[in-house]
Amino acid sequence: MQLLAILQQYPVFLIIVVGIFSLLIGSFLNAAIYRIPVMLEREWDDECDAHINQDNPDFVPKERERFNLFVPRSICPTCNHKISSLENIPVLSYLLLKGKCKGCKTGISIQYPLVEIATALVSMLIAWKFGYGWQMMSLLILTWTLITLGMIDAKTMLLPDSLTLPLMWLGLIANYNNLFISLHEAVLGAIVGYMSLWIVYQLFKLLTKKEGMGFGDFKILAALGAWGGWQILPFTIFASALLGAVIGIIMMKMRKQKDSHPTPYGPWLALAGLIGMIWRDEILVAMHTYYGLS
């Protein structure tokens, strides 16, 4: 209880504690970013095998080694070197190892320290802006989940229901007692968030006979609507589209690509939604001022 009192009374101490803790969370998010798609792939394979062999009385499901967010211990994918605790210290281990595996000296992706640093910096920003309380703690959970979703989609073009749907329900639960908005606004935000992209998807498919986005995009916008209400959705959609277009063009120029390739939309939705939640009040005031609304 004394520690909680210190966190409430000394904002600088709160920011430092949140930063250190979030570095550790960032390390866990890296594991989740890698493992969740593998877990889903194994689950889908098992379901397919069971469906194909549903009439086979001799069918025996495959026995798999236990694999989840915590088991087995992390290893180097090249040489199977087991990562020790000292090799898994956020950022510091990457620097001490000079970005290489201790066993085979294969390069380690820069993603790992970048995710850890980004998680810590955004979490510290939230601690500074909102101070100690339920708003800060709930926004930290939102931030960590959005980082995980954005990175998974960037790497695999997949937005798992196991993350998007609980995130939506958490938004509704958080606003049950008007933490950010009223429950009525949260429910409406979830509905409008899902339906707005669903309508865009259907129109695009009707005009081009192609699918312009996945259903996971609808669900992540529904989750953001549940957290911030329908009012923040126009900014989120516009900002995510702008970010995706600008970064996409830059990447095409860097890679010297002449034709466009499918690109994930989830990372930009996650980033725009996070910006929208952190600066929600300021954005809504700016929108009202710009459009002359009362």
N, C-alpha and C positions, 0 to 999 in steps of 0.2 A: 504493500500500500504506500510505503514511503517513496518507492521508486516512481509510482504513478503520480504522486504529488509533485515530485521533482520534474517529471516530464511535462506536467501542466504548467508549472511555474517558470520553467526555464526553456524557452523555445529553441535556443541554440543547442542545448543538450538533446532535446527531442529530435531535432534535425540530424544530429550526429548519430544517435542511436538508430533512427530509421534508416539512415544511409548504410551503416554497417550491417544491419539486419537484412536490408534489401540486396546487398551484395551476395549474401548467402542465398536469398530467395532467387536471385538471378542465376546462380549456379544450378539450383533445382529446376528453374525454367528451361535451362539448356537441356537438361536430361529429359524433361517432359516434351520438348520440341522434337527430340529424336525418337523417344520411345512411344509416344501416343500413336503416331502413324504406323509403327511396326506392330503395336498391339492390335490396332484396327485391322491391319492386313491379315494378321494371324486369325483374328475372329472371323473375318469374311471368308478366308480359306476353309476354316472348319465348317462354317455354315454351308458353303458350296459343296464340300465333300459329303456332308450329312444329307443335303438335298439330292445330290446325284445318286447316293446309295440308299435312299430311303426305303427302297423295296428289296434291298440286299440283306438277307438275314445274317450273313457272315461278316457284314461290315463292322470294323472296329475303329473307332476314332483314333487319330494319331496321338501318340503321347509326346507332349512337348515339354521342354524345360521351362520351369516357371519363369515368367517374364512380365514385369510390371514396372511401375515408376521407381521402385526401390530395389528390386531383385531382377537379375544378378548385379554384381558390382560392375561399375563401368570399366571397359577395356578399350585398348587401342584397336580400331577395326583392321589395321594392317598386320600387326604382330601379336595381337591378343594379350599384350602386356596389361596386367591389372593396375588400374589407377589407384595409387595409395592416397590416404587422406592428405599427406603433405603435398601431393601433386594436384590436389583438387581445391586448393585455397583460391578463392575468387581473385582474378586479375594477377595477383602476386605470383602464383605458380606459373602462369603463362609467361610472365616476364622472366622469372628465374630459369625456366626451361627454354627460353628464347624461342617460344612458339613451336617447339618440337617435342615429339614423344621421347620419353626418357629411354625407352627400350630400343626403338628402331630409327629414331631421329626423323621420322616422317613429320612433315609440317602439320600443325594443329590449326584448324580453321579460326580465322580472326573473329568469327561469329561469337565464340565463347566469351572472350573478354568484353566485346562490344555489348552483348546482351546484358552482362553483369553490370557494366558501367551505366548503360541506359536505364536499367531497372533502378539502380541506386539514385541516379540524378533525378528521374521523374518522381520517384518516391519522396526524395528530399524536398522537391518543389511542392508537392502536395502537403507535406508536413509543415513547410513554411507558410503556405497560403491559408490552410484550413486550421492549423493548430491541433492540439490533442483533442480527440473526441470521436464520436461515431462517424461523422462525415469523413474524417481523415482515414479511419480504418476501413470503411467500406470502399472508399475511392482507391485505396491501396490494392484491395482485392480485385477491383475492376481493372486497375492498371496492369497488374501481373497477369490476369487472364487475357486481356487484350494483346499484350506483348506475345504471349504464347500463341494465341490464335493467329496474329499477324505473321509470325515467323513460320508457323506450320504451313499456312497458306502460301507464303512466299517460296517455301521449299518443295511443297507437294501439291499445291493447288487444292487443298482440302481444308474445310472448316468443320471439325468434328461436332456432331450433335451433343456429344458428352461434355462439351465446353459451352457451346452457344446457348443451349436450352437452359442449363442451370444458371448461366449468367443472366438470362432474361428473368427467371424466377427470383433470383437474388435481387434484381432491380425492383421487382414488384414488392418483395418482402421489405426491402430497405425503405421503400416509400409508403409502407402500410401506415407508419406513424409520421408521414410528411417529412422524411429526412431531407429530401431535396425538393420534391414536388408532392402534390396530393396523389393519393392512390388512383383517383379518377383520371388524372393527367397521365399517370404511369401506364394504366391499362390502355388508354387511348393512344399513347405513344407507341406501345408495342404493336397495336393493331395497324396504325398508320405506317409505322416503320416497315412491317412485313409487306403490307399491301402495296405501298408505293413502289418498291423495287419489283414486286411480283407483276404489277401492271406494266412497268417498263420492260421487263423480261418478255411478257406475252406480246407486246407491241413489236419489239425487236424481232422476235421469232416469227411473227406474222408477216413482217415486211421483208425479212432477209432469209427466212427458212433456216436460220441458225440460232443457237443458244448463246446469248451474250454474257450470261453469268450463271453461277450455280445457286441452288436453293440455300446453301450456307450463307450467302451474302444477305438474303432476305432475313435470315434468323439473327445474324449479328446486328443488323439495323433495328430489328424488333427489340433485341436486348438493349441497345443504346436508347431506343425510345422509352423502354421501361425504366431506365435510369434517369434520363433527362427530360422526358416528356416530348410531345409532338413538336413543341416550339423550337427545339434545337435541331430537328431533323433537316430542315432546308439548308442550314449551314453545313451539317454533316455531309449531306449528299453533294452539295456544290464543292466543298473543300476537298472531299475524297476524289471526286471526278477530276478536279483541277490538279491535285497532287499526282494522281495516276497518269494523267495525260502528259504533264510536264516531265515527270521522271521517266515515263515510257519513251518519250521522244529523245531525251538525253541518252538513255541506255541504247536506243537504236542507233544514234549517231556514234556513240562510243564503240559499239560492236560492228558498225558499218553495215547494218541490216537494211535491205531495201523494202522488204515486205514485213508487215506487222505479224507478230506471233501472239498466241493467247497469253495473257498476263493476269496474274491474280489481282482481284479487286479488294480482297479482305484486308491486306496490310494498310491500304489507304483509308478504308472505312474505320479500321481500328484506330489509326493515328488521328483522323479527323474527329472521331467520336471522343477520343481522350481529350483532345484540345477543347472540344465543345463542352465536356463535363467540367474540366478544370476552370475554364473561363466562361462558364455558362451565363452568369449574370451580366458580365461585361459584353458578351456577344449579343445577348437579347436587347440590352440597352442601345447598343450600336445599331442593331437592325431596326428598332423602333424609331430611333432618331433619323436614320437614313430614309426610311419609308414614310416618315411623318406620322407614325401611329401614336395613339395616346396610351 
